């Protein structure tokens, strides 16, 4: 179990899971639907299964590339801790568990399950043909708020879309920062990324622009729906963390990329989600 947690970097669940919880309780507090424990549990299971599938497949598909990259050759498959076949089997099992779980939620979630898997699994191949791979990763994680909302309601709505757009821009932006570490390697291996295409300075500028958009999409719900003081504090914390990570990373100094990637973004998502939940209680 410890090996598989390492394979899928389970700690990175901290990015999308809080926004799935936001989508779930957004549905409960803005519609006539009531809280149900089974739905919450199934939503959380879907998040775990989908992410396990995506990360394991990424490690499986990139195993040869990872073995060549000094930064990633210590990952589980190139290091020999988990075999490629075991990673692929783990991927398939989690995909099946994801689809089966959606069957017990509602018809719409079940019909959309293959689409969700196509997005989150398809990301792993995109660096081979497009520098927009970061946006595809962002799209995959952005399904969390909308998907969780659908678990409760079985219907699409406008409000969760703004949270999903925020996640899309936020994740795309910080993935560009993370990819700065592999700029030279990507060029050598003819892999596509924004840093390898645009260079460090332009990549950081684009990341900053995406994070401005992310902040805008976080603010919009406060304009179109009633919110309380905790939500505004959440906006302030989220935006502060976005600004802080850009102060940590410079084109000529990537020494704090991992801290910017994991710590600041983890704080941003978790604290914002907690304050969102407090806000739901506040306005009630």
HUZI-V230206 format. One record per residue. N is the residue number from 1. RES is the residue in one letter. PSI is psi in degrees with one decimal (999 if undefined). NEAR is the number of other C-alpha atoms within 10 Angstrom. D_LAST is the distance of its C-alpha to the last C-alpha in Angstrom with 1 decimal. Layout:
n: (N;N)
res: (RES;RES)
psi: (PSI;PSI)
near: (NEAR;NEAR)
d_last: (D_LAST;D_LAST)
This chain:
n: (1;2;3;4;5;6;7;8;9;10;11;12;13;14;15;16;17;18;19;20;21;22;23;24;25;26;27;28;29;30;31;32;33;34;35;36;37;38;39;40;41;42;43;44;45;46;47;48;49;50;51;52;53;54;55;56;57;58;59;60;61;62;63;64;65;66;67;68;69;70;71;72;73;74;75;76;77;78;79;80;81;82;83;84;85;86;87;88;89;90;91;92;93;94;95;96;97;98;99;100;101;102;103;104;105;106;107;108;109;110;111;112;113;114;115;116;117;118;119;120;121;122;123;124;125;126;127;128;129;130;131;132;133;134;135;136;137;138;139;140;141;142;143;144;145;146;147;148;149;150;151;152;153;154;155;156;157;158;159;160;161;162;163;164;165;166;167;168;169;170;171;172;173;174;175;176;177;178;179;180;181;182;183;184;185;186;187;188;189;190;191;192;193;194;195;196;197;198;199;200;201;202;203;204;205;206;207;208;209;210;211;212;213;214;215;216;217;218;219;220;221;222;223;224;225;226;227;228;229;230;231;232;233;234;235;236;237;238;239;240;241;242;243;244;245;246;247;248;249;250;251;252;253;254;255;256;257;258;259;260;261;262;263;264;265;266;267;268;269;270;271;272;273;274;275;276;277;278;279;280;281;282;283;284)
res: (X;X;X;X;X;X;X;X;X;X;X;X;X;X;X;X;X;X;X;X;X;X;X;X;X;X;X;X;X;X;X;X;X;X;X;X;X;X;X;X;X;X;X;X;X;X;X;X;X;X;X;X;X;X;X;X;X;X;X;X;X;X;X;X;X;X;X;X;X;X;X;X;X;X;X;X;X;X;X;X;X;X;X;X;X;X;X;X;X;X;X;X;X;X;X;X;X;X;X;X;X;X;X;X;X;X;X;X;X;X;X;X;X;X;X;X;X;X;X;X;X;X;X;X;X;X;X;X;X;X;X;X;X;X;X;X;X;X;X;X;X;X;X;X;X;X;X;X;X;X;X;X;X;X;X;X;X;X;X;X;X;X;X;X;X;X;X;X;X;X;X;X;X;X;X;X;X;X;X;X;X;X;X;X;X;X;X;X;X;X;X;X;X;X;X;X;X;X;X;X;X;X;X;X;X;X;X;X;X;X;X;X;X;X;X;X;X;X;X;X;X;X;X;X;X;X;X;X;X;X;X;X;X;X;X;X;X;X;X;X;X;X;X;X;X;X;X;X;X;X;X;X;X;X;X;X;X;X;X;X;X;X;X;X;X;X;X;X;X;X;X;X;X;X;X;X;X;X;X;X;X;X;X;X)
psi: (-40.6;-38.4;-42.4;-33.3;-39.0;-40.9;-44.4;7.5;63.2;-27.5;-23.1;-4.3;-19.2;-16.6;-54.6;-33.5;-44.8;-35.6;-25.6;-41.6;-37.9;-47.6;-38.7;-50.4;-20.5;-43.3;-41.5;-36.9;-7.8;1.0;-176.9;-0.5;146.5;162.5;134.3;122.6;-44.8;-39.5;-40.0;-45.0;-43.8;-35.0;-45.4;-40.0;-42.8;-41.1;-44.4;-46.6;-43.0;-43.0;-39.8;-44.5;-48.2;-47.0;-41.4;-40.7;-37.3;-45.1;-36.4;-49.7;-32.6;11.7;-38.4;-39.0;-44.6;-34.7;-24.3;-23.2;120.8;-31.1;-30.0;-1.4;-10.7;-1.8;163.8;-42.0;-53.7;-28.6;-8.4;10.9;-29.7;137.3;158.2;-41.4;-37.6;-39.7;-40.6;-41.2;-42.7;-40.5;-49.0;-43.6;-44.1;-35.3;-45.4;-42.2;-37.0;-49.9;-44.3;-41.1;-40.0;-28.6;-35.2;-4.6;-70.6;168.6;-43.0;-44.7;-39.7;-43.9;-32.2;-9.6;-46.4;-34.3;-45.3;-44.1;-37.4;-40.6;-51.5;-30.4;-36.2;-26.3;-38.9;-25.6;-14.8;-30.2;-12.9;-14.5;-8.1;140.3;-6.4;13.4;-33.8;-37.6;-33.0;-39.1;-44.5;-39.8;-41.8;-46.8;-24.9;-12.2;-16.6;-53.5;-43.4;-45.0;-43.5;-37.1;-41.1;-30.9;-41.4;-46.0;-30.5;16.0;147.4;153.5;163.5;-41.1;-48.7;-19.8;-36.0;-37.5;-38.4;-40.5;-37.6;-44.3;-41.9;-49.8;-39.1;-51.0;-43.9;-41.8;-46.2;-21.8;-32.3;-43.4;-45.5;-36.7;-11.2;-30.2;-25.5;18.1;-52.3;-42.2;-43.0;-40.3;-44.2;-38.5;4.8;39.2;153.5;132.0;161.2;-42.6;-41.5;-24.3;-38.9;-14.9;164.6;-45.8;-50.7;-34.9;-42.8;-35.3;-41.8;-39.9;-42.1;-42.9;-43.4;-36.6;-28.7;-44.5;-40.2;-43.1;-40.3;-44.7;-25.6;-32.5;-35.4;-44.4;-30.0;-18.7;-34.6;-6.0;151.4;130.9;165.1;-171.3;-42.0;-35.0;-42.0;-35.6;-39.9;-42.9;-45.2;-44.1;-46.6;-47.8;-37.5;-41.7;-35.9;-45.4;-42.3;-41.0;-28.7;-22.4;-22.9;-31.1;126.2;155.5;-31.3;8.0;99.8;15.1;-22.7;22.1;-45.8;-38.4;-43.8;-40.6;-52.1;-53.6;-54.0;-40.0;-33.3;-43.9;-43.7;-47.9;-45.1;-47.9;-41.7;-41.7;-42.5;-44.3;-31.9;-45.0;-41.0;-36.5;-38.0;-36.8;-40.5;-49.0;-8.5;999)
near: (6;7;11;17;12;15;22;22;14;15;11;15;15;16;20;24;23;22;28;26;21;25;27;27;22;20;25;18;16;12;11;9;11;12;14;10;9;11;17;18;11;18;27;17;16;25;22;18;20;24;28;26;27;26;22;29;27;22;22;23;17;16;20;13;16;20;16;13;14;10;12;16;16;14;17;22;23;21;14;10;14;16;15;19;11;14;24;18;15;16;25;16;14;21;23;13;18;27;21;14;19;21;15;13;19;16;13;16;22;17;13;14;21;13;12;21;19;13;17;23;24;17;23;21;14;19;18;14;12;14;18;16;23;26;20;22;22;25;22;26;26;26;26;28;29;26;26;30;27;22;23;24;19;15;13;13;12;9;19;25;19;20;26;27;23;26;30;25;26;28;29;27;27;25;20;24;29;19;18;23;17;18;20;14;16;22;14;10;12;13;20;20;27;26;25;21;15;14;15;21;14;14;22;23;13;19;23;22;15;21;25;19;19;26;23;16;20;24;20;14;18;14;9;9;9;12;17;17;13;20;25;18;16;24;20;16;18;24;20;14;19;23;15;14;22;18;11;15;21;16;13;8;9;15;12;13;21;14;14;23;18;17;13;19;23;21;16;22;21;19;18;26;22;16;21;27;18;16;20;20;12;14;12;8)
d_last: (41.4;41.5;43.7;41.4;38.4;40.7;41.7;38.2;37.1;34.2;32.7;32.0;29.3;27.1;27.1;25.8;23.9;20.9;20.5;20.9;18.0;16.0;17.3;16.5;12.7;12.6;14.1;11.9;8.6;10.7;13.0;13.7;15.0;14.0;14.6;18.4;20.3;23.4;21.9;20.5;23.9;25.8;23.9;24.8;28.3;28.7;27.8;30.3;33.0;32.7;32.9;35.7;37.6;37.2;38.3;41.1;42.5;42.4;44.4;46.7;47.4;47.8;49.9;53.1;51.5;49.8;53.2;54.6;51.9;52.5;48.8;47.9;51.1;49.6;46.9;47.3;49.4;51.9;52.2;53.0;50.3;49.1;51.3;50.5;50.8;48.4;45.8;46.4;46.1;42.8;41.6;42.6;41.2;37.7;37.9;38.8;36.0;33.5;34.9;35.1;31.5;30.3;32.4;30.2;27.0;27.7;30.7;29.4;28.7;32.1;33.9;32.3;33.2;36.7;35.4;33.0;35.9;38.3;36.2;35.5;39.1;40.7;39.6;42.3;45.1;44.0;45.5;48.8;48.7;46.0;44.7;41.3;40.8;38.0;36.0;36.5;35.1;32.1;31.8;31.9;29.1;27.1;27.0;24.5;21.1;22.6;24.1;21.1;19.2;22.2;22.2;19.0;19.8;23.6;23.2;23.4;20.9;21.1;18.0;19.1;22.6;21.7;20.7;23.9;26.0;24.8;25.9;29.1;30.1;29.0;30.9;33.9;34.1;34.2;36.5;38.9;38.9;39.6;42.4;44.2;45.8;47.6;48.8;52.5;52.3;50.6;53.4;56.1;54.8;54.0;50.3;47.9;45.1;44.0;45.6;48.9;48.9;47.8;48.5;46.4;45.8;44.8;42.7;40.7;40.4;39.0;36.6;35.3;34.9;32.9;30.6;30.1;29.1;26.7;25.0;25.0;23.3;20.6;20.1;20.1;16.6;15.4;17.7;16.9;13.2;10.3;9.9;9.7;12.6;12.6;13.3;16.1;17.5;17.5;19.5;21.8;22.5;23.2;25.5;27.2;28.1;29.5;31.6;32.7;34.1;36.2;37.6;38.6;40.6;43.6;46.3;48.8;46.7;44.8;44.9;41.2;40.1;39.0;36.9;35.3;34.8;33.3;31.9;30.3;28.8;27.6;25.8;24.4;22.9;21.7;20.2;18.5;17.0;15.9;14.2;12.6;11.1;10.0;8.5;6.5;5.3;5.5;3.8;0.0)
